[in-house]
Amino acid sequence: DGIQSECLVYVYGEKVFRQVYGYTPFNISLTPFLKAPGEDNVLAIRVTNPGVNSRWFTGFGIYRDVTLYMLNPVHFVDRGVYITTPGISETEASINLAVQVSNENERNDTINLLAEILAPDRSIASTVEKQVILEAGQTHAETLLVSVNNPALWQINSPALYTARLMIKQDDLLMDEYTVDFGIRSIDFSAERGFQLNGKQVLLKGANLHHDNGLLGAAAFERAEYRRVEIMKKNGFNSIRTSHNPPSKHFLKACDRLGMLVIDEAFDMWELPKRRNDYHLYFKKHWEFDLEAMMLRDRNHPCIIMWSFGNETKERSRPRGLEIAKMLGDKIRSIDSCLLYT
């Protein structure tokens, strides 16, 4: 979920991946690099923090969660589930589940793709099942449509969370399972009424919040992330901008559960520097990977109401700034058509 800041990943001495931005998640398929069964494998991560790379405390090293997945050849693609709620009324909500499934076998496979929607009280609110044929060696995109009766809406004072439990079955065997929490809610912005959540005007009482946890440092302890959102909520805030970079997954989960609105921010600079070793060194080559990584991880969080693609960038008053802004905006809309950007 984050290594600060420039890292190289090695498997048994072979370099397999390079990540330069300390705030975005990444995943690596280790399978092609592993030794035969019974032989030892060595995973090594080399991290460099060049210093003078930020206007705030970044931390150093592996400061967010690391997870190892052991998957069947037929499995869900990590961050490949996208949930939207295109139709909401008092009596019914339609839910669109866009799902990606990978078949790494050398043969075509037929699977049953199932989805259960769990209500906030963990009862089953809806189910759907579909038979899908997967081509060998391909990633397959599928859409499941379900509806929920009498939906409990995600709101600031009552942040109801549903869970989508997705399953792949072959011959009644469970091959993979993927769960995603989400909220049923609508958002809208207009010049006349400002921001509206579920059709009701909401005044944003917000603050900018850095990613570190004060005296605890930059490490993303789950309880510490939850606690600071609790503190903001108790002091009358209803919205946070993640200054000046993507936050940890624990922070966004806390905002989902506590009813805190979020402006999710990607970058503090683009091509022009603020500090000599900051992200401007990598923006041209890596902006697309990092923006996509942030959005694919975060786009199902009901707390997020807006994407921010830059903070006080020096290009904002120059023609080049307009070109970059259009480039970033087009990319955002290609991934998530439901939210605004700034």
TORSEVO-998805 format. One record per residue (C-alpha): x, y, z. Coordinates in steps of 0.02 Angstrom, whole numbers, plus 50000, padded with zeros to 5 digits. Layout:
<recs>
      xx      yy      zz
       X       Y       Z
...
</recs>
This chain:
<recs>
      xx      yy      zz
   50000   50000   50000
   50152   50116   50006
   50342   50116   50020
   50430   50281   50050
   50496   50329   49933
   50600   50256   49791
   50609   50067   49797
   50675   49920   49698
   50603   49745   49721
   50713   49593   49694
   50672   49407   49691
   50825   49299   49716
   50938   49440   49656
   50837   49482   49500
   50759   49655   49491
   50574   49634   49456
   50495   49803   49494
   50533   49987   49526
   50418   50109   49614
   50464   50293   49632
   50311   50370   49717
   50294   50334   49901
   50107   50363   49915
   50030   50247   49786
   49998   50059   49801
   50072   49932   49681
   50064   49745   49657
   50184   49620   49578
   50157   49445   49512
   50299   49346   49590
   50256   49182   49502
   50371   49203   49350
   50522   49233   49462
   50502   49097   49594
   50614   48944   49607
   50549   48766   49590
   50448   48692   49735
   50561   48648   49880
   50692   48779   49838
   50716   48936   49942
   50659   49105   49875
   50726   49271   49935
   50623   49431   49917
   50720   49591   49947
   50666   49772   49942
   50792   49913   49929
   50725   50084   49978
   50804   50254   49949
   50741   50418   50020
   50849   50552   49938
   50796   50688   50059
   50739   50865   50012
   50596   50777   49923
   50445   50853   50010
   50381   51004   50105
   50321   50891   50248
   50373   50732   50340
   50365   50583   50221
   50435   50444   50329
   50552   50311   50261
   50536   50129   50215
   50387   50009   50215
   50262   50117   50310
   50098   50045   50247
   50028   49868   50236
   50105   49730   50131
   49997   49580   50082
   50043   49414   50001
   49907   49333   49896
   49910   49150   49845
   49788   49130   49701
   49717   48996   49589
   49752   49015   49402
   49572   49079   49385
   49551   49228   49500
   49487   49405   49520
   49603   49544   49464
   49664   49646   49611
   49576   49817   49612
   49477   49754   49462
   49304   49776   49540
   49211   49939   49510
   49044   49969   49596
   48922   50106   49547
   48743   50144   49598
   48665   50222   49442
   48487   50223   49506
   48430   50264   49683
   48256   50292   49754
   48176   50270   49924
   48115   50097   49878
   48253   50027   49767
   48435   50050   49716
   48516   49976   49561
   48695   49919   49582
   48818   49892   49440
   48965   49775   49474
   49102   49787   49342
   49218   49638   49373
   49382   49579   49296
   49429   49395   49303
   49596   49324   49249
   49619   49150   49175
   49803   49101   49182
   49769   48923   49125
   49818   48864   48951
   49640   48810   48918
   49472   48894   48910
   49371   48881   49071
   49188   48895   49113
   49149   48973   49281
   49001   49030   49382
   49020   49210   49437
   48917   49248   49593
   48885   49406   49692
   48803   49428   49861
   48759   49602   49923
   48764   49607   50113
   48663   49742   50200
   48736   49845   50344
   48665   49717   50467
   48757   49579   50367
   48596   49501   50302
   48591   49457   50116
   48505   49599   50024
   48524   49531   49847
   48610   49396   49744
   48654   49366   49563
   48740   49224   49469
   48806   49214   49292
   48896   49080   49191
   49050   49147   49101
   49170   49069   48976
   49350   49126   49001
   49475   49117   48860
   49645   49042   48900
   49776   49167   48959
   49655   49314   48952
   49578   49439   49073
   49391   49445   49053
   49278   49594   49097
   49102   49555   49154
   48957   49658   49222
   48833   49601   49354
   48673   49698   49388
   48580   49684   49552
   48450   49785   49647
   48423   49817   49831
   48252   49854   49906
   48229   49995   50030
   48413   50045   50028
   48498   50121   50178
   48591   50272   50108
   48770   50318   50152
   48759   50487   50238
   48869   50594   50349
   48771   50558   50508
   48723   50379   50463
   48858   50305   50351
   48775   50140   50303
   48897   50020   50220
   48852   49873   50109
   48972   49734   50059
   48986   49651   49890
   49047   49471   49909
   49105   49407   49740
   49142   49224   49708
   49212   49117   49567
   49152   48936   49569
   49196   48789   49458
   49101   48626   49485
   49040   48693   49652
   49219   48725   49709
   49258   48902   49769
   49407   48960   49664
   49419   49139   49726
   49326   49264   49834
   49336   49453   49835
   49245   49571   49954
   49219   49758   49933
   49131   49879   50051
   49031   50017   49967
   48893   50142   50001
   48731   50180   49912
   48729   50367   49888
   48716   50503   49755
   48820   50662   49739
   48798   50818   49635
   48879   50989   49618
   48796   51143   49545
   48822   51331   49544
   48648   51354   49615
   48648   51228   49759
   48832   51188   49786
   48866   51011   49844
   48721   50890   49866
   48728   50720   49949
   48577   50610   49914
   48486   50762   49844
   48513   50870   49999
   48628   51020   50008
   48781   50996   50119
   48901   51134   50169
   49079   51068   50169
   49164   51106   50334
   49335   51043   50291
   49520   51039   50327
   49679   50985   50241
   49762   50837   50328
   49936   50767   50300
   49963   50579   50299
   50073   50563   50455
   50010   50525   50630
   50100   50658   50731
   50219   50586   50859
   50188   50410   50793
   50269   50460   50629
   50216   50414   50452
   50173   50231   50481
   49990   50197   50439
   49932   50111   50599
   49750   50064   50575
   49693   50125   50746
   49790   50288   50730
   49711   50324   50560
   49538   50291   50631
   49571   50396   50786
   49618   50555   50693
   49462   50545   50586
   49364   50524   50748
   49446   50681   50818
   49406   50782   50661
   49226   50723   50667
   49206   50767   50852
   49271   50942   50817
   49138   50979   50687
   49225   50936   50523
   49131   50841   50389
   49262   50841   50250
   49449   50816   50227
   49567   50849   50082
   49712   50725   50085
   49856   50847   50077
   49950   50825   49968
   49947   50646   49910
   49847   50483   49915
   49815   50426   50095
   49825   50250   50163
   49684   50125   50137
   49653   50125   50326
   49619   50312   50323
   49487   50296   50187
   49404   50150   50275
   49391   50257   50432
   49310   50397   50331
   49185   50272   50257
   49136   50208   50429
   49127   50376   50516
   49042   50477   50379
   49185   50593   50330
   49185   50665   50153
   49353   50658   50062
   49440   50750   49921
   49570   50622   49866
   49730   50708   49805
   49860   50634   49688
   50007   50754   49670
   50090   50905   49751
   50185   50952   49594
   50193   50910   49410
   50343   50949   49298
   50409   51101   49393
   50492   51070   49562
   50457   51136   49736
   50604   51039   49810
   50752   50975   49713
   50715   50789   49739
   50526   50792   49734
   50407   50703   49614
   50442   50823   49470
   50589   50709   49428
   50467   50569   49387
   50303   50651   49338
   50320   50637   49148
   50354   50449   49151
   50253   50394   49302
   50100   50508   49323
   49984   50390   49230
   50034   50235   49328
   50019   50326   49496
   49855   50413   49458
   49779   50250   49400
   49846   50156   49552
   49765   50282   49669
   49598   50280   49581
   49583   50092   49557
   49615   50068   49743
   49501   50209   49801
   49356   50226   49680
   49234   50114   49777
   49245   50218   49937
   49082   50311   49965
   49173   50443   50067
   49262   50510   49912
   49167   50650   49827
   49304   50725   49719
   49475   50686   49644
   49615   50815   49656
   49753   50800   49526
   49865   50938   49590
   49904   51055   49734
   49976   51230   49708
   50067   51173   49552
   50181   51303   49475
   50112   51270   49301
   49936   51326   49345
   49961   51501   49273
   50051   51441   49116
   49991   51366   48951
   50079   51203   48992
   49973   51191   49149
   49815   51187   49044
   49886   51046   48940
   49933   50944   49094
   49765   50977   49177
   49671   50915   49023
   49782   50761   49015
   49750   50719   49198
   49565   50758   49187
   49541   50646   49036
   49628   50503   49126
   49519   50525   49281
   49359   50522   49180
   49415   50364   49090
   49428   50274   49257
   49285   50350   49355
   49144   50440   49268
   49046   50466   49428
   49151   50597   49520
   49216   50770   49484
   49397   50822   49483
   49492   50980   49530
</recs>
